[in-house]
């Protein structure tokens, strides 16, 4: 989310002495909002932004800031209201549509989310955030051809984006096509992974690529590594069970799958959707 420019405060001084008298109060509210967001006290930030909006009700940037604070609290109704009001005030602001699209995506309303991301990208065709989130929305709708197109466009803008590379790797594996390209994506994503969570996710994706290629030993090696990094990844454990079953390790397969389903009853849903069963 954006931060309102501090220049807006200076504009108060230039607009006349009566407004200039409010400079200290407005400055204090901006400081309170910033401190609240930095410390995770979003109620304090929201109160400060509300105070600013009482004096400046048509300040689109502050509406976006307050909407972002509401979003951090998962108060999506108020976030939507602020983002929608910001759009009314400034209908050509790509960021406002992107922010509202993220809220719709959080509410699992992919249709409205995609509509907002479409508008954001019409206004700014190289808007990386809108490309990435629209791809996620397409993923949820299982429209993977469009998702792949968006991930590819994002990777063109940001060649080292490990999340986009991992997602394109996974989608290619899901569709069981371009598997060499998928493997290359995962290899670059793993090289760029900046934390254990990302590295575990990439290992899981690459394990599925190897599974699709019929190289079950390498698939198991990657699932082992993913689970070492993140032992609670029930889906990785389930997929490792499938790979073990393909190798004829029935006991190992049953143990992995049973444990995975105990951890998460939905751990195998994706694979069942693809018709992949032990």
N, C-alpha and C positions, 0 to 999 in steps of 0.2 A: 504494500500500500504506500501511497505517496505521503510525504510530509508537506504541509502548507509552507510556502515560502515565507521566511522572516521579513521579506520585503513588504508584505502586506501590512505589517505593523508600521513600517516607515510611512506607508501611504496615509495612515491615520494622521500623522503629524502634518503632512502636506495638505490635508483636506480642511484644515481650519482649527482654531484654538479649542472649540468645544470637543472635538474628537481627540485632539492631542492630549486633553486632560485624562482620557481613558488609556493612554499608552502604557502606563505602569501596570494597570489592572490586566490589560490584554497580554502584556509581556509575561506577567506572572502566570496567567492561565496557559500560555504556550509552554512555559517551563514546566508547569505541573503536568501537562499532557505528556511531554517528552519523558519526564522522570517516571510517570506512571507506566508508560509503555516499556521503558527500559527495565523496570523492576517487576513487570508482570502484573502491576496493579491497574487492570484495565478499567475498573470502576472509577478510579481516580481520573484516568485519562478521559473517559467518557464524560464525566462531570465537567472537566475543564473544557473539552470541545463544546459541550452544551452551553457553557457560559460564553464562549466566543461567539457561538451561533446566535445567542440572544441579542448580541450587538450587531452581528453580521449574518443575518439569516440567509442571504443569497451567496455565501462563500462556498463555492463548489468544492474547493480543495479541502476545507475543514469538514465538509460532509463526508468526503471520501475517507478522511482520517478517522472520523468517528465511526463510520461504517466498518473500517478495518478493525477498530478496537472491539466493536460488537462481534465481528467475525471471530476474533481471537477468543471471545467468551462463548462462542457457538450460539450466540443469540442471533440466529439467522433472520428472524422476522424484522428486527430493528436494522440489521445490516442491509437487508434488501430495501427497506424504506429509505435509508440514507443514500444508497447507490442509485435508486430510481429517481430520487429528488435531484441528485447531482446530474443525472442524465437529462432531466427536464431543463435544468439551468444551463447545461452545456452539452447539447446533443451530439457534438462532433468530437467528444473526448474519448479516444479509444480505451484509455485506462479505466474509465468508469464502466464501460461495457465489459471489459475483461474482469474487473473486480466483481461485478454482479454475476457474470457467468460462473465464476469460481463458487459463489454461494449456491447458485442453482445446481452446480455439480455436486456440492456437498449435500444438497437435499435430494440427490439422485434424480433430478429432473434434467436428464440429458438433452431433451429436445430444446428447452428454453436456454440451457447452457450453450449448446451449439449455436443457436440463433444469436446470442450475445457475442460469442467468439467470432462468428462470421462478420458481424458488424465491426468489431474491433479490428479485424484483419482487412476489412474493406477500407477502413480509415487509415490503417497502418499495416501494409502487407508484410512487413518484416518484424512484426510484433512477436518476439520469441515466446513470451509467456502465453499468449493466446494460442499459438500453434501447439505448444506442449499440452495445454489443458484441453484444447479441442481434440487432440489425439487421444487423450485419456477418456474423454466423453465417447468418442467413437469406439474405443476399446470396450467400454461398458455396454455399448449397444451391439457389440460383436461385429461392427462394421470395420473389419481389420484392414481392408484395402485402403479406405480413407485414412485410417489411423496411420498406416505405414507411410502414406504420402505426406502426412503432417510431420511425422517423426523425421522423414528424410529431408523435408524442407527446414526443420529445426536444426538438424545435424549439419546441413549446408551452412547455416548461420553460425552454429557453434559446434565445430567438428569434434571437440573434446568433451561434449556434454555426456557424461557417463549414464545419466538416467535415461536420456533419449536413446543412446546406443543400446542400453540394456533392454529397453522397451521394444526397439525394432528387432533386436535379436530374438526376444520372446515371441513376438507376433509372427515372425518368419517361421519359427519352430512350430508354433500353434498351427499355422497353415501348411506346415510340412513342405515348404518350398524355399528356394534360395538358401539352402542350409549352409553352404560355404560362406555366403555373405553374412548369415546369422552368426556363424562361428567367428568371423573376423570382427563383427560388431562387439560380441562379448569379450573377445581378447583385448580390444582397445578399451572397453568399459572397465574391465578388470584392472588394466594398467593404470587407469585414471581414478579408480575408486579411492575416495578420500576417507572412508571410515569402514568399520566392520559390517555395519548394516548393509551398505551398498555392495561391499565385496561378497557378502553372503548371498544377496539377491542375484548378483551376476553369476556366481557359481551355480546357483539353482537353475538359472536360465541356460547356461552353457551345458549343464548336465542334461537338460531336456533336449538341447540340440544334438548332443551325442546319442541320446536315446533314440531320437528320430533317425539318426544316421546308422543305427544298429550297432554302435560301438558301446556296448553296455559296461565294459570295464571302465572306460573313461567317464561314463555317466556316473557310475558309482563313486569313482574317485572325487568327482566334483560335488556330488551330494554329501559325501563324507566331509569335505572341506567346508561346505555351506553349514552343515550341522555343527561342526566344530566352532565356527564363528558365531552361530546363532542356534543353540540347541532346541529352541522352541519352535522352529520352522516345521510345523507338522506337514505341510504340503511337500517339502523336500523329503521328509522321511517317507511319506506315502510313495512319492515317485521313485525313491531308492528301492522301495519294496517291489515296484513294478519292474525295475531294472534287474533286481535279483531274480524275480520270477522268470524273466526272459533268459537268464543264464542257467535256469534249472535249480536254483537255490530256493526250494519251496519253503523250507523252515524259516530261512532268513526273511523271505518275502512276507510270510504270514506274520512274523514277529514285528517287522517294520510297519506293516499296514495296520495291524491291530493297535499298536502303540500310537500311531498317527491319528487314528480315529478316536482313540481315547482322549488324546490331547485336543482334537477338534473334529467333531462329527462331520464337518464339511470339507475335511482335508482332501478328499478324493473327488470332489464335485467336478472340478475342471477336467480331470482325466476321464471320468465317466461320461461327461459331455462329449468328449472326443471318441468315445468308444474304446478307451484303453482301460482294460480291466486285468486283474492278476490271473 
